[in-house]
Amino acid sequence: MDLDALAARLRESAALNPPLGYKVLFELEGLGELWWDGRESPALVETTAGEEPDCVLKLSAENAEKLLAGTLDPTMAFMMGKLKVEGSKGVAMKVASLLGD
């Protein structure tokens, strides 16, 4: 799956939930970056740089696809080292709860 397809999946997930209220950067190994500005409604999901994020989530593109498909639990991914978090762990937990729905 390419970056634009992952961005579309993230937009769909974000649209199904209340606004996140934070800025999140997904650093996708070997693919690029996705910026989620959850302060907006509907959420803005872009492939170009945004403002300083509240939280950075680092993972492979394959694991990002699984995460957005619901086949990889965010908490398990973090515990297994498949997902690394920089910045606010609280924001990361909110993202996990939104994606886990």
KEROVO-600620 format. One record per atom (N, C-alpha, C): residue number from 0; residue in one letter; atom name; x, y, z. Coordinates in nm, 2 decimals. Example, Ala and Ser with C-alpha at 12.3 -4.5 7.8 and 13.67 -1.06 7.14 Angstrom:
# KEROVO-600620
@n 0	res A	atom N	xx 1.32	yy -0.57	zz 0.78
@n 0	res A	atom CA	xx 1.23	yy -0.45	zz 0.78
@n 0	res A	atom C	xx 1.32	yy -0.33	zz 0.78
@n 1	res S	atom N	xx 1.28	yy -0.22	zz 0.71
@n 1	res S	atom CA	xx 1.37	yy -0.11	zz 0.71
@n 1	res S	atom C	xx 1.29	yy 0.00	zz 0.79
END
This chain:
# KEROVO-600620
@n 0	res M	atom N	xx 0.09	yy -0.12	zz 0.00
@n 0	res M	atom CA	xx 0.00	yy 0.00	zz 0.00
@n 0	res M	atom C	xx 0.09	yy 0.12	zz 0.00
@n 1	res D	atom N	xx 0.05	yy 0.22	zz -0.08
@n 1	res D	atom CA	xx 0.13	yy 0.34	zz -0.09
@n 1	res D	atom C	xx 0.09	yy 0.45	zz 0.02
@n 2	res L	atom N	xx 0.16	yy 0.55	zz 0.02
@n 2	res L	atom CA	xx 0.14	yy 0.66	zz 0.12
@n 2	res L	atom C	xx 0.00	yy 0.72	zz 0.11
@n 3	res D	atom N	xx -0.04	yy 0.75	zz -0.01
@n 3	res D	atom CA	xx -0.17	yy 0.81	zz -0.03
@n 3	res D	atom C	xx -0.29	yy 0.72	zz 0.01
@n 4	res A	atom N	xx -0.27	yy 0.59	zz -0.01
@n 4	res A	atom CA	xx -0.37	yy 0.49	zz 0.03
@n 4	res A	atom C	xx -0.38	yy 0.48	zz 0.18
@n 5	res L	atom N	xx -0.26	yy 0.49	zz 0.25
@n 5	res L	atom CA	xx -0.26	yy 0.49	zz 0.40
@n 5	res L	atom C	xx -0.32	yy 0.61	zz 0.45
@n 6	res A	atom N	xx -0.30	yy 0.73	zz 0.38
@n 6	res A	atom CA	xx -0.36	yy 0.85	zz 0.42
@n 6	res A	atom C	xx -0.51	yy 0.85	zz 0.41
@n 7	res A	atom N	xx -0.56	yy 0.79	zz 0.31
@n 7	res A	atom CA	xx -0.70	yy 0.77	zz 0.29
@n 7	res A	atom C	xx -0.76	yy 0.68	zz 0.40
@n 8	res R	atom N	xx -0.70	yy 0.57	zz 0.44
@n 8	res R	atom CA	xx -0.74	yy 0.49	zz 0.54
@n 8	res R	atom C	xx -0.74	yy 0.56	zz 0.68
@n 9	res L	atom N	xx -0.64	yy 0.64	zz 0.70
@n 9	res L	atom CA	xx -0.64	yy 0.72	zz 0.83
@n 9	res L	atom C	xx -0.75	yy 0.82	zz 0.83
@n 10	res R	atom N	xx -0.77	yy 0.89	zz 0.72
@n 10	res R	atom CA	xx -0.89	yy 0.98	zz 0.71
@n 10	res R	atom C	xx -1.02	yy 0.91	zz 0.75
@n 11	res E	atom N	xx -1.04	yy 0.80	zz 0.69
@n 11	res E	atom CA	xx -1.16	yy 0.72	zz 0.72
@n 11	res E	atom C	xx -1.17	yy 0.69	zz 0.87
@n 12	res S	atom N	xx -1.07	yy 0.64	zz 0.93
@n 12	res S	atom CA	xx -1.07	yy 0.61	zz 1.07
@n 12	res S	atom C	xx -1.09	yy 0.73	zz 1.16
@n 13	res A	atom N	xx -1.03	yy 0.84	zz 1.12
@n 13	res A	atom CA	xx -1.04	yy 0.97	zz 1.19
@n 13	res A	atom C	xx -1.19	yy 1.02	zz 1.18
@n 14	res A	atom N	xx -1.25	yy 1.00	zz 1.07
@n 14	res A	atom CA	xx -1.38	yy 1.05	zz 1.05
@n 14	res A	atom C	xx -1.49	yy 0.98	zz 1.13
@n 15	res L	atom N	xx -1.46	yy 0.86	zz 1.17
@n 15	res L	atom CA	xx -1.55	yy 0.78	zz 1.25
@n 15	res L	atom C	xx -1.55	yy 0.81	zz 1.39
@n 16	res N	atom N	xx -1.46	yy 0.90	zz 1.44
@n 16	res N	atom CA	xx -1.44	yy 0.92	zz 1.58
@n 16	res N	atom C	xx -1.45	yy 1.07	zz 1.60
@n 17	res P	atom N	xx -1.46	yy 1.11	zz 1.73
@n 17	res P	atom CA	xx -1.46	yy 1.25	zz 1.77
@n 17	res P	atom C	xx -1.32	yy 1.31	zz 1.74
@n 18	res P	atom N	xx -1.31	yy 1.44	zz 1.73
@n 18	res P	atom CA	xx -1.18	yy 1.50	zz 1.70
@n 18	res P	atom C	xx -1.08	yy 1.46	zz 1.81
@n 19	res L	atom N	xx -0.96	yy 1.43	zz 1.76
@n 19	res L	atom CA	xx -0.85	yy 1.39	zz 1.85
@n 19	res L	atom C	xx -0.80	yy 1.50	zz 1.94
@n 20	res G	atom N	xx -0.79	yy 1.62	zz 1.88
@n 20	res G	atom CA	xx -0.75	yy 1.74	zz 1.96
@n 20	res G	atom C	xx -0.60	yy 1.76	zz 1.96
@n 21	res Y	atom N	xx -0.52	yy 1.68	zz 1.89
@n 21	res Y	atom CA	xx -0.38	yy 1.69	zz 1.89
@n 21	res Y	atom C	xx -0.32	yy 1.67	zz 1.75
@n 22	res K	atom N	xx -0.19	yy 1.70	zz 1.73
@n 22	res K	atom CA	xx -0.12	yy 1.68	zz 1.61
@n 22	res K	atom C	xx -0.03	yy 1.55	zz 1.62
@n 23	res V	atom N	xx -0.04	yy 1.46	zz 1.53
@n 23	res V	atom CA	xx 0.03	yy 1.34	zz 1.53
@n 23	res V	atom C	xx 0.11	yy 1.32	zz 1.40
@n 24	res L	atom N	xx 0.23	yy 1.28	zz 1.41
@n 24	res L	atom CA	xx 0.31	yy 1.25	zz 1.30
@n 24	res L	atom C	xx 0.34	yy 1.10	zz 1.30
@n 25	res F	atom N	xx 0.30	yy 1.03	zz 1.19
@n 25	res F	atom CA	xx 0.34	yy 0.89	zz 1.16
@n 25	res F	atom C	xx 0.46	yy 0.89	zz 1.08
@n 26	res E	atom N	xx 0.57	yy 0.84	zz 1.13
@n 26	res E	atom CA	xx 0.69	yy 0.82	zz 1.05
@n 26	res E	atom C	xx 0.69	yy 0.67	zz 1.00
@n 27	res L	atom N	xx 0.67	yy 0.66	zz 0.87
@n 27	res L	atom CA	xx 0.66	yy 0.52	zz 0.82
@n 27	res L	atom C	xx 0.79	yy 0.48	zz 0.75
@n 28	res E	atom N	xx 0.85	yy 0.39	zz 0.81
@n 28	res E	atom CA	xx 0.99	yy 0.34	zz 0.76
@n 28	res E	atom C	xx 0.98	yy 0.30	zz 0.61
@n 29	res G	atom N	xx 1.06	yy 0.37	zz 0.53
@n 29	res G	atom CA	xx 1.07	yy 0.33	zz 0.39
@n 29	res G	atom C	xx 0.96	yy 0.39	zz 0.30
@n 30	res L	atom N	xx 0.87	yy 0.47	zz 0.36
@n 30	res L	atom CA	xx 0.76	yy 0.51	zz 0.28
@n 30	res L	atom C	xx 0.74	yy 0.66	zz 0.29
@n 31	res G	atom N	xx 0.76	yy 0.72	zz 0.41
@n 31	res G	atom CA	xx 0.74	yy 0.87	zz 0.42
@n 31	res G	atom C	xx 0.67	yy 0.90	zz 0.55
@n 32	res E	atom N	xx 0.60	yy 1.01	zz 0.55
@n 32	res E	atom CA	xx 0.53	yy 1.06	zz 0.67
@n 32	res E	atom C	xx 0.39	yy 1.09	zz 0.65
@n 33	res L	atom N	xx 0.31	yy 1.07	zz 0.75
@n 33	res L	atom CA	xx 0.17	yy 1.11	zz 0.75
@n 33	res L	atom C	xx 0.15	yy 1.21	zz 0.87
@n 34	res W	atom N	xx 0.09	yy 1.32	zz 0.84
@n 34	res W	atom CA	xx 0.05	yy 1.42	zz 0.94
@n 34	res W	atom C	xx -0.09	yy 1.42	zz 0.97
@n 35	res W	atom N	xx -0.13	yy 1.40	zz 1.10
@n 35	res W	atom CA	xx -0.27	yy 1.40	zz 1.13
@n 35	res W	atom C	xx -0.30	yy 1.52	zz 1.23
@n 36	res D	atom N	xx -0.37	yy 1.61	zz 1.18
@n 36	res D	atom CA	xx -0.41	yy 1.73	zz 1.26
@n 36	res D	atom C	xx -0.55	yy 1.70	zz 1.31
@n 37	res G	atom N	xx -0.56	yy 1.65	zz 1.43
@n 37	res G	atom CA	xx -0.68	yy 1.61	zz 1.49
@n 37	res G	atom C	xx -0.75	yy 1.73	zz 1.56
@n 38	res R	atom N	xx -0.70	yy 1.85	zz 1.55
@n 38	res R	atom CA	xx -0.77	yy 1.97	zz 1.60
@n 38	res R	atom C	xx -0.88	yy 2.02	zz 1.52
@n 39	res E	atom N	xx -0.88	yy 1.97	zz 1.39
@n 39	res E	atom CA	xx -0.98	yy 2.01	zz 1.29
@n 39	res E	atom C	xx -1.09	yy 1.91	zz 1.29
@n 40	res S	atom N	xx -1.20	yy 1.95	zz 1.24
@n 40	res S	atom CA	xx -1.31	yy 1.86	zz 1.22
@n 40	res S	atom C	xx -1.38	yy 1.89	zz 1.08
@n 41	res P	atom N	xx -1.36	yy 1.80	zz 0.98
@n 41	res P	atom CA	xx -1.30	yy 1.67	zz 0.99
@n 41	res P	atom C	xx -1.14	yy 1.69	zz 1.00
@n 42	res A	atom N	xx -1.08	yy 1.58	zz 1.05
@n 42	res A	atom CA	xx -0.94	yy 1.58	zz 1.07
@n 42	res A	atom C	xx -0.87	yy 1.60	zz 0.94
@n 43	res L	atom N	xx -0.75	yy 1.67	zz 0.94
@n 43	res L	atom CA	xx -0.67	yy 1.68	zz 0.83
@n 43	res L	atom C	xx -0.56	yy 1.58	zz 0.83
@n 44	res V	atom N	xx -0.55	yy 1.50	zz 0.73
@n 44	res V	atom CA	xx -0.44	yy 1.40	zz 0.71
@n 44	res V	atom C	xx -0.37	yy 1.43	zz 0.58
@n 45	res E	atom N	xx -0.24	yy 1.46	zz 0.60
@n 45	res E	atom CA	xx -0.16	yy 1.51	zz 0.48
@n 45	res E	atom C	xx -0.03	yy 1.43	zz 0.48
@n 46	res T	atom N	xx 0.03	yy 1.43	zz 0.36
@n 46	res T	atom CA	xx 0.16	yy 1.37	zz 0.34
@n 46	res T	atom C	xx 0.27	yy 1.47	zz 0.34
@n 47	res T	atom N	xx 0.24	yy 1.59	zz 0.37
@n 47	res T	atom CA	xx 0.34	yy 1.70	zz 0.37
@n 47	res T	atom C	xx 0.35	yy 1.75	zz 0.52
@n 48	res A	atom N	xx 0.46	yy 1.81	zz 0.55
@n 48	res A	atom CA	xx 0.49	yy 1.85	zz 0.68
@n 48	res A	atom C	xx 0.39	yy 1.95	zz 0.73
@n 49	res G	atom N	xx 0.36	yy 1.94	zz 0.86
@n 49	res G	atom CA	xx 0.27	yy 2.03	zz 0.93
@n 49	res G	atom C	xx 0.35	yy 2.09	zz 1.05
@n 50	res E	atom N	xx 0.27	yy 2.14	zz 1.14
@n 50	res E	atom CA	xx 0.33	yy 2.20	zz 1.26
@n 50	res E	atom C	xx 0.40	yy 2.10	zz 1.35
@n 51	res E	atom N	xx 0.47	yy 2.14	zz 1.45
@n 51	res E	atom CA	xx 0.53	yy 2.05	zz 1.54
@n 51	res E	atom C	xx 0.43	yy 1.96	zz 1.60
@n 52	res P	atom N	xx 0.45	yy 1.83	zz 1.59
@n 52	res P	atom CA	xx 0.35	yy 1.73	zz 1.64
@n 52	res P	atom C	xx 0.36	yy 1.72	zz 1.80
@n 53	res D	atom N	xx 0.24	yy 1.68	zz 1.85
@n 53	res D	atom CA	xx 0.24	yy 1.65	zz 2.00
@n 53	res D	atom C	xx 0.29	yy 1.51	zz 2.02
@n 54	res C	atom N	xx 0.29	yy 1.42	zz 1.92
@n 54	res C	atom CA	xx 0.33	yy 1.29	zz 1.93
@n 54	res C	atom C	xx 0.38	yy 1.24	zz 1.80
@n 55	res V	atom N	xx 0.49	yy 1.16	zz 1.80
@n 55	res V	atom CA	xx 0.54	yy 1.09	zz 1.68
@n 55	res V	atom C	xx 0.54	yy 0.94	zz 1.70
@n 56	res L	atom N	xx 0.47	yy 0.88	zz 1.60
@n 56	res L	atom CA	xx 0.46	yy 0.73	zz 1.60
@n 56	res L	atom C	xx 0.55	yy 0.68	zz 1.49
@n 57	res K	atom N	xx 0.64	yy 0.59	zz 1.52
@n 57	res K	atom CA	xx 0.74	yy 0.54	zz 1.43
@n 57	res K	atom C	xx 0.71	yy 0.39	zz 1.41
@n 58	res L	atom N	xx 0.68	yy 0.35	zz 1.28
@n 58	res L	atom CA	xx 0.66	yy 0.21	zz 1.25
@n 58	res L	atom C	xx 0.68	yy 0.18	zz 1.11
@n 59	res S	atom N	xx 0.68	yy 0.06	zz 1.07
@n 59	res S	atom CA	xx 0.70	yy 0.02	zz 0.93
@n 59	res S	atom C	xx 0.56	yy 0.05	zz 0.85
@n 60	res A	atom N	xx 0.57	yy 0.06	zz 0.73
@n 60	res A	atom CA	xx 0.45	yy 0.08	zz 0.64
@n 60	res A	atom C	xx 0.36	yy -0.04	zz 0.65
@n 61	res E	atom N	xx 0.42	yy -0.16	zz 0.66
@n 61	res E	atom CA	xx 0.34	yy -0.28	zz 0.67
@n 61	res E	atom C	xx 0.27	yy -0.28	zz 0.80
@n 62	res N	atom N	xx 0.33	yy -0.25	zz 0.91
@n 62	res N	atom CA	xx 0.26	yy -0.24	zz 1.04
@n 62	res N	atom C	xx 0.16	yy -0.13	zz 1.05
@n 63	res A	atom N	xx 0.18	yy -0.02	zz 0.98
@n 63	res A	atom CA	xx 0.08	yy 0.09	zz 0.97
@n 63	res A	atom C	xx -0.04	yy 0.04	zz 0.90
@n 64	res E	atom N	xx -0.02	yy -0.04	zz 0.79
@n 64	res E	atom CA	xx -0.14	yy -0.09	zz 0.72
@n 64	res E	atom C	xx -0.22	yy -0.19	zz 0.81
@n 65	res K	atom N	xx -0.15	yy -0.27	zz 0.88
@n 65	res K	atom CA	xx -0.21	yy -0.36	zz 0.98
@n 65	res K	atom C	xx -0.29	yy -0.29	zz 1.09
@n 66	res L	atom N	xx -0.22	yy -0.19	zz 1.14
@n 66	res L	atom CA	xx -0.28	yy -0.10	zz 1.24
@n 66	res L	atom C	xx -0.41	yy -0.04	zz 1.20
@n 67	res L	atom N	xx -0.41	yy 0.02	zz 1.08
@n 67	res L	atom CA	xx -0.53	yy 0.08	zz 1.03
@n 67	res L	atom C	xx -0.64	yy -0.02	zz 0.98
@n 68	res A	atom N	xx -0.60	yy -0.14	zz 0.95
@n 68	res A	atom CA	xx -0.69	yy -0.24	zz 0.91
@n 68	res A	atom C	xx -0.75	yy -0.31	zz 1.04
@n 69	res G	atom N	xx -0.69	yy -0.28	zz 1.15
@n 69	res G	atom CA	xx -0.74	yy -0.34	zz 1.28
@n 69	res G	atom C	xx -0.69	yy -0.48	zz 1.30
@n 70	res T	atom N	xx -0.59	yy -0.53	zz 1.23
@n 70	res T	atom CA	xx -0.53	yy -0.66	zz 1.25
@n 70	res T	atom C	xx -0.41	yy -0.65	zz 1.34
@n 71	res L	atom N	xx -0.37	yy -0.53	zz 1.38
@n 71	res L	atom CA	xx -0.25	yy -0.52	zz 1.47
@n 71	res L	atom C	xx -0.30	yy -0.43	zz 1.59
@n 72	res D	atom N	xx -0.30	yy -0.48	zz 1.71
@n 72	res D	atom CA	xx -0.34	yy -0.40	zz 1.82
@n 72	res D	atom C	xx -0.23	yy -0.30	zz 1.86
@n 73	res P	atom N	xx -0.26	yy -0.17	zz 1.87
@n 73	res P	atom CA	xx -0.16	yy -0.07	zz 1.89
@n 73	res P	atom C	xx -0.08	yy -0.09	zz 2.02
@n 74	res T	atom N	xx -0.14	yy -0.14	zz 2.13
@n 74	res T	atom CA	xx -0.07	yy -0.16	zz 2.25
@n 74	res T	atom C	xx 0.02	yy -0.28	zz 2.24
@n 75	res M	atom N	xx -0.02	yy -0.39	zz 2.17
@n 75	res M	atom CA	xx 0.07	yy -0.50	zz 2.15
@n 75	res M	atom C	xx 0.19	yy -0.46	zz 2.06
@n 76	res A	atom N	xx 0.16	yy -0.38	zz 1.96
@n 76	res A	atom CA	xx 0.26	yy -0.33	zz 1.87
@n 76	res A	atom C	xx 0.37	yy -0.25	zz 1.94
@n 77	res F	atom N	xx 0.33	yy -0.17	zz 2.04
@n 77	res F	atom CA	xx 0.42	yy -0.09	zz 2.12
@n 77	res F	atom C	xx 0.50	yy -0.19	zz 2.21
@n 78	res M	atom N	xx 0.43	yy -0.28	zz 2.27
@n 78	res M	atom CA	xx 0.50	yy -0.37	zz 2.37
@n 78	res M	atom C	xx 0.60	yy -0.47	zz 2.29
@n 79	res M	atom N	xx 0.57	yy -0.50	zz 2.17
@n 79	res M	atom CA	xx 0.66	yy -0.58	zz 2.09
@n 79	res M	atom C	xx 0.77	yy -0.51	zz 2.01
@n 80	res G	atom N	xx 0.77	yy -0.37	zz 2.03
@n 80	res G	atom CA	xx 0.87	yy -0.29	zz 1.96
@n 80	res G	atom C	xx 0.84	yy -0.26	zz 1.82
@n 81	res K	atom N	xx 0.72	yy -0.29	zz 1.77
@n 81	res K	atom CA	xx 0.69	yy -0.26	zz 1.63
@n 81	res K	atom C	xx 0.64	yy -0.12	zz 1.61
@n 82	res L	atom N	xx 0.61	yy -0.05	zz 1.72
@n 82	res L	atom CA	xx 0.57	yy 0.08	zz 1.73
@n 82	res L	atom C	xx 0.65	yy 0.16	zz 1.83
@n 83	res K	atom N	xx 0.71	yy 0.27	zz 1.79
@n 83	res K	atom CA	xx 0.79	yy 0.35	zz 1.88
@n 83	res K	atom C	xx 0.72	yy 0.48	zz 1.90
@n 84	res V	atom N	xx 0.72	yy 0.54	zz 2.02
@n 84	res V	atom CA	xx 0.65	yy 0.66	zz 2.05
@n 84	res V	atom C	xx 0.75	yy 0.77	zz 2.10
@n 85	res E	atom N	xx 0.74	yy 0.88	zz 2.04
@n 85	res E	atom CA	xx 0.82	yy 1.00	zz 2.09
@n 85	res E	atom C	xx 0.72	yy 1.11	zz 2.12
@n 86	res G	atom N	xx 0.74	yy 1.18	zz 2.23
@n 86	res G	atom CA	xx 0.65	yy 1.29	zz 2.27
@n 86	res G	atom C	xx 0.55	yy 1.23	zz 2.37
@n 87	res S	atom N	xx 0.43	yy 1.29	zz 2.36
@n 87	res S	atom CA	xx 0.33	yy 1.26	zz 2.46
@n 87	res S	atom C	xx 0.27	yy 1.11	zz 2.45
@n 88	res K	atom N	xx 0.30	yy 1.04	zz 2.55
@n 88	res K	atom CA	xx 0.24	yy 0.90	zz 2.56
@n 88	res K	atom C	xx 0.09	yy 0.90	zz 2.57
@n 89	res G	atom N	xx 0.04	yy 1.01	zz 2.64
@n 89	res G	atom CA	xx -0.11	yy 1.02	zz 2.65
@n 89	res G	atom C	xx -0.17	yy 1.04	zz 2.52
@n 90	res V	atom N	xx -0.11	yy 1.12	zz 2.43
@n 90	res V	atom CA	xx -0.17	yy 1.13	zz 2.30
@n 90	res V	atom C	xx -0.16	yy 1.00	zz 2.22
@n 91	res A	atom N	xx -0.05	yy 0.93	zz 2.24
@n 91	res A	atom CA	xx -0.04	yy 0.80	zz 2.17
@n 91	res A	atom C	xx -0.15	yy 0.70	zz 2.22
@n 92	res M	atom N	xx -0.18	yy 0.71	zz 2.35
@n 92	res M	atom CA	xx -0.29	yy 0.62	zz 2.40
@n 92	res M	atom C	xx -0.42	yy 0.66	zz 2.34
@n 93	res K	atom N	xx -0.45	yy 0.79	zz 2.32
@n 93	res K	atom CA	xx -0.57	yy 0.84	zz 2.26
@n 93	res K	atom C	xx -0.58	yy 0.79	zz 2.11
@n 94	res V	atom N	xx -0.47	yy 0.80	zz 2.04
@n 94	res V	atom CA	xx -0.46	yy 0.75	zz 1.90
@n 94	res V	atom C	xx -0.49	yy 0.60	zz 1.90
@n 95	res A	atom N	xx -0.43	yy 0.52	zz 2.00
@n 95	res A	atom CA	xx -0.45	yy 0.38	zz 2.00
@n 95	res A	atom C	xx -0.60	yy 0.35	zz 2.03
@n 96	res S	atom N	xx -0.67	yy 0.42	zz 2.11
@n 96	res S	atom CA	xx -0.81	yy 0.40	zz 2.14
@n 96	res S	atom C	xx -0.89	yy 0.43	zz 2.02
@n 97	res L	atom N	xx -0.86	yy 0.53	zz 1.95
@n 97	res L	atom CA	xx -0.94	yy 0.57	zz 1.83
@n 97	res L	atom C	xx -0.92	yy 0.46	zz 1.72
@n 98	res L	atom N	xx -0.79	yy 0.41	zz 1.70
@n 98	res L	atom CA	xx -0.77	yy 0.32	zz 1.59
@n 98	res L	atom C	xx -0.81	yy 0.18	zz 1.63
@n 99	res G	atom N	xx -0.82	yy 0.16	zz 1.76
@n 99	res G	atom CA	xx -0.87	yy 0.02	zz 1.81
@n 99	res G	atom C	xx -1.01	yy 0.00	zz 1.80
@n 100	res D	atom N	xx -1.09	yy 0.10	zz 1.77
@n 100	res D	atom CA	xx -1.24	yy 0.09	zz 1.76
@n 100	res D	atom C	xx -1.28	yy 0.01	zz 1.64
END
